[in-house]
Amino acid sequence: MTSGEILDASLGVYQTMGWTLLRVSAVPSLMCLAALAFVFEHVLPSFAYTNNPSSIDAQILEALLKLALAVGIGGPLFFLGLSYAGALTTRIVGDYVSGAAPNIQAAERAARRDLPRVVALSFREALCAVAGVVLSALTLMASAWTSSRYPGSDLPVVLSVVSVVGLAFGLAAIPVVLALHALAIPACVAEGMRVKEAAKRGRALLKARPPLQPSGYDTVWSVLFIGSSWASLIFGGIMSTLQLTGAHAWIEQLPPTTPWRPLLIGAAQYVAPFLTIWTVVPIWCTTTTILYYERRIRLEGFDIESLAKDIWRADKQSRFEL
């Protein structure tokens, strides 16, 4: 299958099983939204002020504590929701692609069983993706610290330049890491692999095998582009609709004693990011699952292996009946 055919197949599966996938991923998407809301509404704004304006050491310690708070609370909640949605979607789509009737209850039990491995894998991927950004932030803190300790030195300037350059490369590395590990979760779920084995397996399936077999990265980059475009359209469209209809202004003008006012404010604020996460995550997981099986068929003859197993089971059943 070409990249376009894989994307068409993914959209076809999503159209056929879209409501099922959205239903099972609603609660995990809410968990992801809660984690993002905690980080962006409580942690990040706190970086704008400090309780110790005269001490660089205290400011650095505060920043490190705030980062630890974001990672320690928001991180587990986000990865728990994302990993469960990914494992569940991969199971359901895998059954559908294999020709079996999707069993939601069995998929949920399997997803809960796979959850520790998938969470560890997702955390490992995220750590690799944001490592450059984290190192740049630490370098920037080191620049501020050396500036207070060694005034007039060129070292703070060098560290600041290194931090800015590292931040640019770190942000550019995030989609690259996502592309490299795109098939890690399907490999982890479908083959029951451990974290390192699944990451290695996913990269191996995406590699080209000349002269006849191209790589699978064209499809991954297409999915990343389409997914990011779709996410931008959903988020921007909902926010534009709320602004054009005056929903935000109407809710803010309600008296403070109005029942459900806090709920309406939260819904207007978070409906766009929730719908974006809720719809994009199943699309990504659906496409990577189909790509995973396509690469196994292309490189390893997985369809022949599955057919042989079906014939063996049918023959065994026939001999048992005789």
C-alpha positions as CSV (number, residue, x, y, z in Angstrom):
1,M,0.0,0.0,0.0
2,T,1.2,3.5,-0.8
3,S,1.0,6.3,1.7
4,G,-2.2,7.6,0.2
5,E,-3.8,4.2,0.3
6,I,-2.9,3.8,4.0
7,L,-4.4,7.1,4.8
8,D,-7.5,6.3,2.9
9,A,-7.8,3.0,4.7
10,S,-7.3,4.7,8.0
11,L,-10.1,7.2,7.2
12,G,-12.3,4.3,6.1
13,V,-11.8,2.5,9.4
14,Y,-12.4,5.7,11.3
15,Q,-15.6,6.3,9.5
16,T,-16.8,2.8,10.1
17,M,-15.8,2.6,13.8
18,G,-15.5,6.3,14.6
19,W,-18.2,6.3,17.3
20,T,-16.8,3.2,19.0
21,L,-13.3,4.7,19.1
22,L,-14.6,8.1,20.3
23,R,-16.7,6.5,23.0
24,V,-13.9,4.5,24.5
25,S,-11.4,7.3,24.3
26,A,-13.6,10.0,25.9
27,V,-12.5,9.5,29.5
28,P,-8.8,9.1,28.6
29,S,-9.0,12.3,26.6
30,L,-10.5,14.1,29.6
31,M,-7.5,12.9,31.7
32,C,-5.1,14.3,29.1
33,L,-7.1,17.6,29.1
34,A,-6.9,17.8,32.9
35,A,-3.2,17.3,32.8
36,L,-2.7,20.0,30.2
37,A,-5.0,22.4,32.1
38,F,-3.0,21.9,35.3
39,V,0.3,22.6,33.5
40,F,-0.9,25.6,31.4
41,E,-3.2,27.2,33.9
42,H,-1.3,26.7,37.2
43,V,2.3,25.7,36.6
44,L,3.4,27.8,33.6
45,P,1.8,31.1,34.8
46,S,3.7,30.7,38.1
47,F,7.0,31.2,36.3
48,A,6.1,34.9,35.7
49,Y,6.6,35.7,39.4
50,T,8.8,34.8,42.3
51,N,8.9,35.0,46.0
52,N,12.6,35.8,46.0
53,P,13.3,38.5,43.5
54,S,16.8,39.3,44.9
55,S,18.1,35.7,44.9
56,I,19.0,33.9,41.7
57,D,19.6,30.7,43.6
58,A,16.2,30.8,45.1
59,Q,14.6,31.6,41.8
60,I,16.3,28.6,40.1
61,L,15.2,26.4,43.0
62,E,11.6,27.6,42.6
63,A,11.7,26.9,38.8
64,L,13.0,23.4,39.4
65,L,10.3,22.7,41.9
66,K,7.7,24.0,39.5
67,L,9.0,21.8,36.8
68,A,9.0,18.8,39.2
69,L,5.4,19.6,40.1
70,A,4.4,19.7,36.4
71,V,6.2,16.4,35.7
72,G,5.1,14.7,38.9
73,I,1.4,15.5,38.7
74,G,0.6,16.5,35.1
75,G,2.9,14.0,33.5
76,P,1.5,10.7,35.0
77,L,-2.1,11.9,34.4
78,F,-1.4,12.8,30.8
79,F,0.5,9.7,29.9
80,L,-2.0,7.5,31.7
81,G,-4.9,8.8,29.5
82,L,-2.9,8.9,26.3
83,S,-1.5,5.4,26.8
84,Y,-4.8,3.9,27.6
85,A,-6.5,5.5,24.6
86,G,-3.6,4.3,22.4
87,A,-3.6,0.7,23.7
88,L,-7.4,0.5,23.5
89,T,-7.6,1.9,19.9
90,T,-4.7,-0.3,18.8
91,R,-6.5,-3.4,20.1
92,I,-9.8,-2.5,18.5
93,V,-8.4,-1.5,15.1
94,G,-6.0,-4.5,15.1
95,D,-9.0,-6.8,15.5
96,Y,-10.9,-5.0,12.7
97,V,-7.9,-5.1,10.3
98,S,-7.3,-8.8,11.1
99,G,-10.9,-9.6,10.1
100,A,-12.1,-10.4,13.6
101,A,-15.2,-8.8,15.2
102,P,-14.0,-6.1,17.6
103,N,-14.7,-7.1,21.2
104,I,-14.8,-3.9,23.3
105,Q,-14.8,-5.7,26.7
106,A,-11.9,-7.9,25.7
107,A,-10.0,-4.9,24.3
108,E,-10.5,-3.0,27.5
109,R,-9.2,-5.9,29.6
110,A,-6.2,-6.3,27.4
111,A,-5.6,-2.5,27.4
112,R,-5.6,-2.5,31.2
113,R,-3.2,-5.4,31.2
114,D,-0.9,-3.6,28.7
115,L,-1.2,-0.2,30.4
116,P,2.0,-0.3,32.5
117,R,4.2,-1.2,29.5
118,V,2.5,1.4,27.3
119,V,2.8,4.1,29.9
120,A,6.5,3.4,30.3
121,L,6.9,3.4,26.5
122,S,5.0,6.7,26.1
123,F,7.1,8.3,28.9
124,R,10.3,7.1,27.3
125,E,9.3,8.5,23.9
126,A,8.3,11.9,25.5
127,L,11.5,12.0,27.4
128,C,13.5,11.5,24.2
129,A,11.4,14.1,22.4
130,V,11.7,16.9,24.9
131,A,15.3,16.2,26.1
132,G,16.7,19.0,24.0
133,V,14.1,21.5,25.3
134,V,14.8,20.5,28.9
135,L,18.6,20.7,28.5
136,S,18.1,24.2,26.9
137,A,16.1,25.3,29.9
138,L,18.7,24.0,32.3
139,T,21.4,25.8,30.3
140,L,19.4,29.0,30.5
141,M,19.2,28.6,34.3
142,A,23.0,28.0,34.4
143,S,23.5,31.2,32.4
144,A,21.5,33.2,34.9
145,W,23.4,31.6,37.8
146,T,26.8,32.3,36.3
147,S,25.8,35.9,35.5
148,S,25.1,36.5,39.1
149,R,28.3,34.8,40.3
150,Y,30.7,36.0,37.7
151,P,29.6,39.5,36.5
152,G,31.4,40.7,33.4
153,S,32.2,37.1,32.3
154,D,31.5,35.9,28.7
155,L,30.3,32.5,30.0
156,P,26.7,33.6,30.6
157,V,26.5,35.0,27.0
158,V,27.9,31.7,25.6
159,L,25.4,29.7,27.7
160,S,22.5,31.9,26.6
161,V,23.4,31.4,22.9
162,V,23.8,27.7,23.4
163,S,20.4,27.6,25.2
164,V,18.7,29.4,22.3
165,V,20.3,27.2,19.6
166,G,19.5,24.1,21.7
167,L,15.9,25.2,22.1
168,A,15.5,25.5,18.3
169,F,17.0,22.1,17.7
170,G,15.0,20.6,20.6
171,L,11.7,21.8,19.2
172,A,12.7,20.5,15.7
173,A,13.6,17.1,17.2
174,I,10.1,16.6,18.7
175,P,8.3,15.5,15.4
176,V,11.4,13.5,14.4
177,V,11.3,11.5,17.6
178,L,7.5,11.0,17.1
179,A,8.2,9.7,13.6
180,L,10.9,7.3,14.7
181,H,8.7,5.8,17.4
182,A,5.4,5.9,15.6
183,L,5.0,2.1,15.5
184,A,6.4,1.4,19.0
185,I,3.0,1.3,20.7
186,P,1.4,-1.0,18.1
187,A,4.4,-3.3,18.4
188,C,4.1,-3.2,22.2
189,V,0.4,-4.0,22.2
190,A,0.2,-6.5,19.3
191,E,3.3,-8.5,20.2
192,G,3.4,-8.0,23.9
193,M,6.9,-6.6,23.8
194,R,8.8,-4.7,26.6
195,V,9.6,-1.1,26.3
196,K,13.1,-1.2,24.7
197,E,12.1,-4.2,22.4
198,A,9.0,-2.4,21.2
199,A,10.9,0.8,20.4
200,K,13.6,-1.1,18.5
201,R,10.9,-3.2,16.7
202,G,9.0,-0.1,15.6
203,R,12.1,1.5,14.1
204,A,13.0,-1.7,12.4
205,L,9.6,-1.9,10.7
206,L,9.9,1.6,9.4
207,K,13.3,1.2,7.8
208,A,13.7,0.7,4.1
209,R,14.9,-2.6,2.7
210,P,16.5,-1.9,-0.7
211,P,16.1,-2.4,-3.5
212,L,12.4,-3.2,-3.4
213,Q,10.9,-2.1,-0.1
214,P,10.8,1.7,0.7
215,S,10.7,3.0,4.2
216,G,7.4,3.8,6.0
217,Y,8.4,7.3,7.1
218,D,6.6,9.0,4.2
219,T,3.3,7.8,5.6
220,V,4.3,8.8,9.2
221,W,5.2,12.3,8.0
222,S,2.0,12.5,6.1
223,V,0.0,11.5,9.2
224,L,1.8,14.1,11.3
225,F,1.1,16.8,8.8
226,I,-2.5,15.9,8.4
227,G,-3.0,15.4,12.1
228,S,-1.5,18.7,13.0
229,S,-3.5,20.4,10.3
230,W,-6.7,18.8,11.4
231,A,-5.9,19.7,15.0
232,S,-5.4,23.3,14.0
233,L,-8.6,23.4,12.1
234,I,-10.6,21.9,14.9
235,F,-9.2,24.1,17.6
236,G,-9.2,27.3,15.5
237,G,-12.7,26.6,14.1
238,I,-14.2,26.0,17.6
239,M,-12.5,29.1,19.1
240,S,-13.6,31.2,16.1
241,T,-17.2,30.0,16.4
242,L,-17.3,30.8,20.1
243,Q,-15.9,34.3,19.4
244,L,-18.2,35.0,16.5
245,T,-21.3,33.9,18.4
246,G,-20.3,35.9,21.4
247,A,-20.5,32.8,23.7
248,H,-17.5,33.9,25.8
249,A,-18.8,37.4,26.3
250,W,-22.3,36.1,27.2
251,I,-20.9,33.7,29.8
252,E,-18.7,36.3,31.4
253,Q,-21.6,38.8,31.7
254,L,-23.6,36.3,33.7
255,P,-24.0,37.3,37.4
256,P,-21.5,35.5,39.8
257,T,-24.5,33.9,41.6
258,T,-25.8,32.3,38.4
259,P,-26.0,28.5,38.7
260,W,-23.7,26.6,36.5
261,R,-21.6,29.7,35.7
262,P,-18.3,28.1,36.6
263,L,-19.2,25.0,34.6
264,L,-20.1,27.1,31.5
265,I,-16.9,29.1,31.8
266,G,-14.9,25.9,32.0
267,A,-16.8,24.4,29.1
268,A,-16.2,27.4,26.9
269,Q,-12.5,27.5,27.8
270,Y,-11.8,23.8,27.4
271,V,-14.2,22.6,24.7
272,A,-11.8,23.3,21.9
273,P,-8.7,21.5,23.3
274,F,-10.9,18.6,24.5
275,L,-12.5,18.0,21.1
276,T,-9.1,18.4,19.5
277,I,-7.5,15.7,21.7
278,W,-10.6,13.5,21.5
279,T,-10.6,13.3,17.7
280,V,-7.0,13.4,16.8
281,V,-5.6,10.7,19.1
282,P,-7.8,7.9,17.7
283,I,-6.9,9.0,14.1
284,W,-3.2,8.8,14.9
285,C,-3.5,5.4,16.6
286,T,-5.7,4.1,13.8
287,T,-3.3,5.1,11.1
288,T,-0.2,3.8,13.0
289,T,-1.9,0.5,13.6
290,I,-2.8,0.0,10.0
291,L,0.8,1.1,9.0
292,Y,2.2,-1.4,11.5
293,Y,0.3,-4.3,9.9
294,E,1.1,-3.1,6.4
295,R,4.8,-3.1,7.2
296,R,4.6,-6.5,8.7
297,I,2.8,-7.8,5.6
298,R,5.2,-6.0,3.3
299,L,8.4,-7.1,5.0
300,E,7.5,-10.3,6.8
301,G,4.5,-11.9,5.0
302,F,2.3,-11.5,8.0
303,D,-0.8,-12.1,5.9
304,I,0.5,-15.5,4.8
305,E,1.4,-16.4,8.3
306,S,-2.1,-15.5,9.6
307,L,-3.7,-17.5,6.7
308,A,-1.6,-20.5,7.6
309,K,-2.7,-20.3,11.2
310,D,-6.3,-20.0,10.2
311,I,-6.0,-23.1,8.0
312,W,-4.2,-25.0,10.8
313,R,-7.0,-24.1,13.2
314,A,-9.7,-25.1,10.7
315,D,-8.0,-28.3,9.9
316,K,-7.5,-29.1,13.6
317,Q,-11.2,-28.5,14.3
318,S,-12.2,-30.7,11.3
319,R,-10.0,-33.6,12.5
320,F,-11.5,-33.1,16.0
321,E,-15.0,-33.3,14.6
322,L,-14.2,-36.4,12.6
